[in-house]
Amino acid sequence: MLKIVKQYADEFRNLDNGHFSTEPVAIQNIRISAMERFTELGFPNNKLEEWKNTNLDGLTKTLFKLPSGKQTQITPETIVPFSIEGTHRLVILNGKYLPELSNLDNLLTTIEIKNFSEALTDDSSLLAPYLGKIADYTNHPFVALNTAFMDDGIFIHVPDNQIIENPIHLLYISSPTDENTVFHLRNMIIVGVNSEITIIEDYVGLDNKKYFTNVVTEMAVKENGTIHHIKIQQESARAHHISTLQVHLDSASSVSLDSFIVGSSMTRNDISAILNGEGADCKMNGLVLAKDSQHIDNHTILDHAMPHGTSSELFKGIYTGKAHGIFNGRIIVRKNAQKTDARQTNKNLLLSDSALVNSNPQLEIYADDVKCTHGSTTGQLEEEALFYLRSRGLDIRTAQALLLHGFADQILNKISNLAIKAYLQSILSNWLSGIKT
Amino acid sequence: MLEIKNLHVSVEGKPILKGINLTVNAGELHAIMGPNGSGKTTLAQVIAGRDMYEVTDGEIIFDGKNLLKMTPEARALEGVFMSFQYPVVIPGVNITYFLKTAVNAMRKHKGLEELDAIDFLTFIKEKMRLVRMDESYLSRSVNDGFSGGEKKRNEILQMLVLEPRMSVLDETDSGLDIDAVRIVANGLNNFRSKERGFLVITHYQRILGYIDPDYVHVLKNGRIIKSGGKNLALELEEKGYSWLVEEQPIEA
């Protein structure tokens, strides 16, 4: 066993004898078996196909400690730049729910919403059927590690036949008092029959601290339900961000998963959707903006298990400096999933000679009556398009900015909520104005 | 206004233009005809400033200024416009935003106040009527999903809004049906004036029937081998290019 794995196991044992012992036994048992699994699996290494391009030295050579308990002080002014008009906001500061900066308004009258650690101790009958069942800790080391240590985050349950108009903005702020802190955040979102909700998971780093976010989000949507899920990752430039987002779709349900990744020194994003009911629809879109020596690894899976499912995926990235991007997009069409229509596109722009992208679309099709397409392009800004714009009087910087905006806007334009779109536009504009082209 | 003197241009070491001499004065419309591969598009692109073309000799003077030393955007701001034979498709870049940026760059250069969104819309809608473009066009991306005819009308529209003094139209008529040719020609005719010069590059005589050129030149194998009035175009339509012998270059 690697020394670091043993250190995590020791830390777990200390907590299990104290902190966790107040939790229901079923939860404690899940934690124990997840920790056992983690010690067996250890951290992934480059010999594994799924990890061959991502170096985890930054995580395996340093022990990241659980939050010290000392809390950073922030004021309402701190979060002003991260407010999105017309949304309910829940703030999680350094892994702990912060009710005084959250605004739930009248949400509690229609849906069940609580911070995750509270949901765990309540042993909610709603949580139990899903916990650890959607995000599988037996095969994924970081899910196992998260499940052993899972702390705060948000639990949301929308009963049947409820349309929640205002998006819910989950704002995870990291500004730890100590360097090398790890946050094992956990979220669960269950949406009932015919119900609809929009969730923004927004990860923000306030200062230039080194920390490790290890988040697992499990979502399930029942028949004819809808989830719009928007993930924004704007962690600090020295942060490590490992994220696992898994969603189960029942029949005729519809889910959109949009990812915007701009922060962290290293990110691994695993997004997977299982279309478990007939006629489910999943849209997956992503935009990566990476510079300096950022390493951004996206692994997506669209798993069509039942007939008449549709999925479309568009992942784009702009890479400059020495940034390294990975896009690994798997589409699985199971034997039973006839009449599936699945489309996948990956497009990357490289703005420097040292930027690099590995793009790897994977189609695994076991049904015979399906439509599947995929395409991947990686290149520079088109010289011809630049010339076209310049020949109309736009200077080279304006022309480049216009083309880069245009490239990124194809993803932003998929967001129908105008306030969220404006929030993302300002992140994009900031990023573009900060790079050399 | 535009003087091209002994222009030699190569692409990847291969000579394409081999000594072009041509003067376009304000108020004149010159047509350049010629077979495929004669260098017509190279001439248009060199005037606009595409850097993949290497000028090995000669010069292009615009209003007394050396055009070849200017960036493409500086040429545009000075009043040179080229309509692309193959307009570039730019997904995600909204056409209204692009044109407003271009028009305001031009106005700023001229020392005029920039147009705000509302004034710009009024301005562009008036120009769109001239080339019969639908308002839905304003919400589209640059040339994205445009038909061949829409792309060419979009080029003419850009000429109308940027108001260049020197316009080079590279095969703006090719691939258009007769109605579209008429729309494009009308747009061009309304725009002609004593202050403006035009270089209309075309493969066919057809559009020249609508725009009445002052001069017609034949470009073949990188040289202007014959120049004349509009009757030359009719002659070319009838006999083709083969009767012209390129060993007898004439100075235009």
Chai-1 contact restraints between the chains, C-beta under 6 A:
chainA,res_idxA,chainB,res_idxB,connection_type,confidence,min_distance_angstrom,max_distance_angstrom,comment,restraint_id
A,E384,B,V88,contact,1.0,0.0,6.0,A-B,restraint_1
A,A385,B,V88,contact,1.0,0.0,6.0,A-B,restraint_2
A,A385,B,I90,contact,1.0,0.0,6.0,A-B,restraint_3
A,F387,B,R50,contact,1.0,0.0,6.0,A-B,restraint_4
A,Y388,B,V88,contact,1.0,0.0,6.0,A-B,restraint_5
A,R390,B,P72,contact,1.0,0.0,6.0,A-B,restraint_6
A,R390,B,E73,contact,1.0,0.0,6.0,A-B,restraint_7
A,S391,B,A48,contact,1.0,0.0,6.0,A-B,restraint_8
A,S391,B,P72,contact,1.0,0.0,6.0,A-B,restraint_9
A,S391,B,A76,contact,1.0,0.0,6.0,A-B,restraint_10
A,S391,B,M82,contact,1.0,0.0,6.0,A-B,restraint_11
A,R392,B,A76,contact,1.0,0.0,6.0,A-B,restraint_12
A,R392,B,A102,contact,1.0,0.0,6.0,A-B,restraint_13
A,G393,B,E73,contact,1.0,0.0,6.0,A-B,restraint_14
A,G393,B,A76,contact,1.0,0.0,6.0,A-B,restraint_15
A,G393,B,L77,contact,1.0,0.0,6.0,A-B,restraint_16
A,G393,B,A102,contact,1.0,0.0,6.0,A-B,restraint_17
A,G393,B,A105,contact,1.0,0.0,6.0,A-B,restraint_18
A,G393,B,M106,contact,1.0,0.0,6.0,A-B,restraint_19
A,L394,B,T101,contact,1.0,0.0,6.0,A-B,restraint_20
A,L394,B,A105,contact,1.0,0.0,6.0,A-B,restraint_21
A,D395,B,E73,contact,1.0,0.0,6.0,A-B,restraint_22
A,L402,B,V93,contact,1.0,0.0,6.0,A-B,restraint_23
A,G406,B,I90,contact,1.0,0.0,6.0,A-B,restraint_24
A,G406,B,G92,contact,1.0,0.0,6.0,A-B,restraint_25
A,G406,B,V93,contact,1.0,0.0,6.0,A-B,restraint_26
A,F407,B,G92,contact,1.0,0.0,6.0,A-B,restraint_27
A,D409,B,G92,contact,1.0,0.0,6.0,A-B,restraint_28
A,Q410,B,G92,contact,1.0,0.0,6.0,A-B,restraint_29
